[in-house]
């Protein structure tokens, strides 16, 4: 785990290496990073990771909307020491950043073990990883790669409740510290990039290891996945995607002792009802614009969700590309901010080290923004808040 004094010190390492003629192997700016990753991936992987729903208007708005919000710097404040640490799910993390759950992390590296590489990046940086149900490596092996770094497990709730409970109990046994239940993906949104290419990785057998290694799932099969992979894939397809309603919250709470986090909450009324139903945290996200088009940028909905949540923690992702994006979300009241696509770009270009580099760059920018703007703590960031810029 990282031991530097400040995240911003990462830039000093880059500058000092430059004096020796060594430039970063992986870009530090978001746009160049994205372009380089595009060139490194196959078209199928690139389009699946980069693609969004419909004409991708909501996906693009998620990123662009951060520019509509600004922060006012404060001077004559001693920021020689900064504290970005947060307490969440009974753990103290040294930063408010986390790695969002991405179902195709496994195919983002050339060796097909992107889940393990991402876990190693988490362990190296101290940035917690939210591990997706969809992975090329079983959750237990990913947990091993995390080492002492506490991870969270994201659940795509299957139709079969016994299977859902098995997945959750495996996550508990493996040492994950929270259960993040995705609400908006019981059916796949309309994604033209993938449709034009007839490309759906799961139907080709990718990222299904958590199912194929699960005893309940295997009991549904006439033959093991190793002997009849096509039948296993079709069984997965008919099992995936339970529609959840508020009536299901009692069941979700009953099957685990882990904190239950509801992912996909964007309306304040839903946030309030989630808390009334027993949710331990709210996850404000529109799935990066991948599931529904025509919506509002996620950052523009965060403030109302935070107000409705009261003292209950609110996690946030969708459109986060830089450290300044993360700080703006924290200023609006998020307790933790998820980074999604950027860390997969790092995986594409440099595996675990590449993803760690991307996370360190985002953390460095966030830390330096706090230093320059006069915010020594996250409490100061939230006190400063954000202002909506005139159009």
C-alpha positions in Angstrom: 0.0 0.0 0.0 1.1 3.5 -0.8 3.2 5.3 1.9 4.0 8.7 0.3 3.4 11.8 2.4 0.9 13.4 0.0 -0.7 12.1 -3.1 0.5 15.2 -4.9 4.1 14.0 -4.4 3.5 11.7 -7.3 4.2 14.6 -9.7 7.6 15.0 -8.1 8.5 11.5 -9.0 7.5 12.1 -12.6 9.5 15.3 -12.8 12.6 13.7 -11.2 12.4 10.8 -13.6 12.3 13.4 -16.4 15.6 14.7 -15.3 17.0 11.3 -16.0 15.3 11.2 -19.4 12.5 8.9 -18.4 9.1 10.0 -19.4 5.8 8.4 -18.3 5.0 5.2 -20.2 1.3 6.0 -19.8 -0.2 9.4 -20.3 -1.2 11.5 -17.3 -4.0 13.4 -19.1 -7.4 11.8 -19.6 -7.9 12.4 -23.3 -4.5 11.0 -24.4 -4.9 8.1 -22.1 -8.3 7.3 -23.7 -6.8 7.5 -27.2 -3.9 5.3 -26.4 -6.2 2.6 -24.8 -8.4 2.6 -27.9 -5.4 1.8 -30.0 -4.3 -1.0 -27.6 -7.6 -2.9 -27.5 -9.3 -4.9 -30.1 -12.4 -3.1 -31.7 -14.7 -5.5 -29.8 -13.2 -4.7 -26.4 -12.9 -1.0 -27.1 -16.5 -0.6 -28.3 -17.9 -2.5 -25.3 -15.9 -0.5 -22.8 -16.4 2.8 -24.5 -19.9 2.4 -25.7 -23.0 3.9 -24.2 -26.7 3.7 -24.7 -28.4 5.2 -27.8 -26.5 8.1 -29.3 -24.5 8.2 -26.1 -25.8 11.7 -25.2 -26.1 10.9 -21.5 -22.7 9.3 -21.5 -21.2 12.4 -23.0 -23.2 14.7 -20.7 -21.9 12.9 -17.6 -18.4 14.0 -18.5 -19.2 17.5 -19.8 -21.4 18.4 -16.9 -18.5 18.7 -14.5 -17.5 21.8 -16.3 -20.8 23.4 -15.3 -19.7 23.4 -11.7 -16.9 25.4 -10.1 -15.2 25.9 -6.8 -14.0 29.2 -5.2 -10.4 29.0 -3.8 -9.6 30.3 -0.4 -6.2 31.9 0.3 -4.0 32.3 3.4 -4.9 28.8 4.6 -2.2 26.4 5.8 -2.5 23.4 3.5 1.0 22.1 4.0 -0.8 19.0 5.4 -3.8 17.5 3.7 -6.1 14.8 4.9 -8.2 12.9 2.3 -9.0 9.9 4.4 -12.6 8.6 4.9 -14.3 6.1 7.0 -16.7 3.8 5.3 -18.1 0.3 6.1 -16.1 0.1 9.2 -12.8 0.7 7.5 -10.5 3.8 7.3 -9.3 4.5 3.7 -6.6 7.0 3.1 -8.5 8.6 0.2 -12.2 9.0 -0.9 -11.5 7.3 -4.3 -12.7 3.8 -5.2 -12.6 1.6 -8.3 -16.1 1.3 -9.8 -17.4 -2.1 -10.6 -16.9 -2.9 -14.3 -18.2 -6.2 -15.7 -15.5 -6.6 -18.4 -12.5 -5.6 -16.3 -11.3 -9.2 -17.0 -10.9 -8.7 -20.7 -9.2 -5.3 -20.4 -5.8 -6.8 -20.2 -4.1 -8.9 -22.9 -3.9 -11.9 -20.7 -7.6 -12.0 -19.8 -6.9 -11.5 -16.1 -7.8 -7.9 -15.8 -9.7 -8.5 -12.5 -6.5 -9.7 -10.9 -4.5 -6.8 -12.3 -7.1 -4.3 -11.0 -7.0 -5.9 -7.6 -3.2 -5.6 -7.5 -3.5 -1.9 -8.5 -6.0 -1.5 -5.6 -3.5 -3.1 -3.2 -0.6 -0.9 -4.5 -2.5 2.4 -4.3 -4.8 1.8 -1.3 -7.8 2.6 -3.5 -10.6 0.1 -2.7 -12.0 -2.0 -5.6 -15.7 -2.8 -6.0 -15.4 -6.2 -7.6 -18.1 -7.0 -10.2 -20.1 -10.2 -10.3 -19.0 -10.5 -13.9 -15.3 -11.4 -14.0 -12.8 -13.6 -15.7 -11.4 -14.7 -12.3 -13.5 -15.9 -9.3 -14.1 -13.4 -6.6 -12.0 -15.5 -4.2 -8.9 -15.2 -6.3 -9.5 -11.5 -6.8 -9.8 -11.1 -3.0 -6.4 -12.9 -2.7 -4.9 -10.4 -5.0 -6.3 -7.6 -2.9 -4.3 -8.8 0.0 -5.0 -6.7 3.1 -6.9 -4.1 1.0 -10.6 -4.3 1.9 -12.8 -4.7 -1.2 -16.5 -4.5 -1.9 -18.6 -6.9 -3.9 -21.1 -5.8 -6.6 -24.1 -8.0 -7.2 -26.1 -8.4 -10.4 -29.0 -10.2 -8.7 -29.9 -13.4 -10.6 -33.5 -14.6 -10.9 -32.6 -17.7 -8.8 -32.6 -16.6 -5.2 -30.5 -19.6 -4.1 -27.8 -18.6 -6.6 -28.0 -15.0 -5.4 -27.5 -16.1 -1.8 -24.6 -18.3 -2.8 -22.8 -15.5 -4.5 -23.3 -13.2 -1.5 -22.2 -15.8 1.0 -19.1 -16.4 -1.1 -18.3 -12.7 -1.0 -18.7 -12.7 2.8 -16.4 -15.6 3.2 -13.8 -14.1 0.8 -13.6 -11.0 3.1 -15.5 -8.3 1.1 -16.7 -5.5 3.3 -19.8 -4.3 1.5 -22.5 -5.6 -0.8 -23.2 -3.2 -3.7 -26.5 -4.2 -5.4 -26.9 -2.8 -8.9 -30.5 -1.8 -9.6 -30.5 -0.7 -13.3 -29.2 -3.7 -15.1 -31.8 -6.5 -15.0 -32.0 -6.0 -18.7 -29.3 -4.6 -21.0 -29.8 -1.1 -22.5 -29.8 -0.3 -26.2 -26.1 -0.1 -27.1 -25.6 0.5 -30.9 -21.9 0.0 -30.9 -22.3 -3.6 -29.6 -25.4 -4.3 -31.7 -23.7 -3.2 -34.9 -20.9 -5.7 -34.2 -23.1 -8.4 -32.8 -20.8 -8.3 -29.8 -21.9 -9.3 -26.3 -18.9 -10.7 -24.5 -20.9 -12.8 -21.9 -22.6 -14.7 -24.7 -19.2 -15.6 -25.9 -18.3 -17.0 -22.5 -16.3 -14.1 -21.2 -16.5 -12.8 -17.5 -18.7 -15.6 -16.3 -16.2 -17.3 -13.9 -18.2 -16.4 -10.7 -21.2 -18.3 -12.1 -19.2 -21.2 -13.6 -17.5 -21.8 -10.2 -20.6 -21.5 -8.1 -22.0 -24.7 -6.7 -25.6 -23.6 -7.0 -25.2 -22.5 -10.6 -23.4 -25.7 -11.5 -26.3 -27.7 -10.0 -28.5 -26.1 -12.6 -26.5 -27.7 -15.4 -26.8 -31.2 -16.9 -23.0 -31.1 -17.6 -20.2 -28.9 -16.0 -19.3 -25.7 -17.9 -16.0 -27.4 -18.8 -17.8 -30.1 -20.8 -20.6 -28.0 -22.3 -19.8 -24.3 -22.1 -22.5 -23.3 -24.5 -25.2 -24.8 -22.3 -23.7 -23.1 -19.3 -23.7 -19.7 -21.2 -27.4 -20.2 -22.1 -28.3 -21.0 -18.5 -26.5 -17.9 -17.4 -28.5 -15.8 -19.9 -31.8 -17.2 -18.7 -30.8 -16.7 -15.0 -29.3 -13.2 -15.2 -31.3 -10.2 -14.3 -33.9 -10.2 -11.5 -36.2 -7.2 -11.4 -35.9 -5.8 -7.9 -38.6 -3.8 -6.1 -38.8 -2.3 -2.6 -40.4 -5.5 -1.4 -37.1 -7.3 -2.0 -35.1 -5.2 0.5 -36.1 -7.3 3.4 -34.8 -10.4 1.6 -31.5 -8.6 0.7 -31.0 -7.5 4.2 -31.8 -11.0 5.5 -29.1 -12.8 3.5 -26.1 -10.9 4.6 -24.4 -9.2 7.5 -22.6 -6.9 5.1 -23.6 -3.3 4.6 -26.1 -3.1 1.7 -25.4 -0.4 -0.8 -28.0 0.4 -3.5 -26.4 1.4 -6.8 -28.3 3.5 -9.4 -30.2 5.8 -7.1 -30.6 9.2 -8.8 -33.9 10.6 -7.4 -34.1 12.0 -3.9 -37.4 10.2 -3.2 -35.7 6.9 -4.1 -32.8 7.8 -1.8 -35.2 8.4 1.1 -37.2 5.2 0.5 -33.9 3.2 0.2 -32.9 4.4 3.6 -36.4 3.7 5.1 -36.0 0.2 3.7 -32.7 -0.4 5.4 -30.0 0.6 2.9 -26.7 1.3 4.6 -25.5 3.5 1.8 -26.7 5.1 -1.4 -24.8 4.9 -4.7 -25.7 7.7 -7.0 -24.9 6.6 -10.5 -26.5 6.3 -14.0 -24.2 3.5 -15.0 -22.0 5.9 -16.9 -24.7 6.4 -19.5 -24.5 2.7 -20.6 -27.9 1.7 -19.6 -30.3 4.5 -20.4 -30.0 7.5 -22.8 -31.8 10.8 -22.6 -31.2 11.3 -18.9 -29.6 14.0 -16.8 -25.9 14.0 -16.1 -25.2 12.1 -12.8 -23.3 15.0 -11.2 -26.4 17.2 -11.7 -28.5 14.8 -9.6 -26.0 14.2 -6.8 -26.8 17.3 -4.7 -30.5 16.3 -4.3 -29.6 12.7 -3.5 -27.2 13.9 -0.8 -29.8 16.1 0.8 -32.3 13.3 0.9 -29.8 10.8 2.3 -29.1 12.9 5.4 -26.4 11.2 7.5 -26.4 8.1 5.3 -23.2 7.8 3.1 -23.6 8.6 -0.6 -21.2 7.1 -3.1 -21.0 8.5 -6.6 -19.7 7.7 -10.0 -20.4 8.4 -13.7 -18.3 10.7 -15.8 -15.4 11.0 -13.4 -12.2 11.4 -15.4 -9.9 13.6 -13.3 -9.0 14.6 -9.8 -10.8 17.9 -10.1 -14.0 15.9 -11.0 -13.6 13.9 -7.9 -13.2 16.9 -5.7 -16.3 18.6 -7.1 -18.4 15.5 -6.4 -17.0 15.4 -2.8 -17.8 19.1 -2.5 -21.4 18.3 -3.4 -21.5 15.8 -0.5 -20.4 12.5 -1.8 -18.5 10.4 0.7 -16.6 8.4 -1.9 -16.1 8.8 -5.6 -15.8 6.0 -8.1 -13.5 5.9 -11.1 -14.5 3.6 -13.9 -13.3 3.7 -17.5 -9.9 5.5 -16.7 -8.5 2.7 -14.7 -9.4 0.2 -17.5 -7.4 2.4 -19.8 -4.5 1.9 -17.5 -5.1 -1.8 -17.5 -5.0 -1.8 -21.3 -1.7 0.0 -21.5 0.2 -1.4 -18.5 -1.8 -4.0 -16.5 -1.7 -3.5 -12.7 1.1 -0.9 -12.9 -0.8 1.0 -15.6 -4.0 1.1 -13.5 -2.1 2.1 -10.4 -0.5 4.9 -12.4 -3.9 6.2 -13.5 -5.3 6.1 -9.9 -2.2 7.9 -8.6 -2.5 10.6 -11.2 -6.2 11.2 -10.2 -5.3 11.2 -6.6 -2.4 13.6 -7.2 -4.5 16.1 -9.1 -7.2 16.0 -6.3 -4.6 16.5 -3.6 -2.9 19.4 -5.4 -6.2 21.1 -6.1 -7.0 21.0 -2.4 -3.6 22.4 -1.6 -3.8 25.3 -4.0 -7.5 26.1 -3.3 -7.0 26.2 0.5 -8.8 23.0 1.5 -6.7 21.0 3.9 -9.5 18.5 4.6 -12.5 16.9 2.9 -14.6 18.8 5.5 -13.2 22.0 4.1 -14.0 20.8 0.6 -17.6 20.2 1.6 -17.8 23.5 3.4 -16.6 25.3 0.3 -19.1 23.5 -1.9 -19.6 24.2 -5.6 -21.3 26.9 -7.6 -23.3 26.3 -10.8 -21.7 28.3 -13.6 -23.8 30.6 -15.8 -24.4 29.1 -19.2 
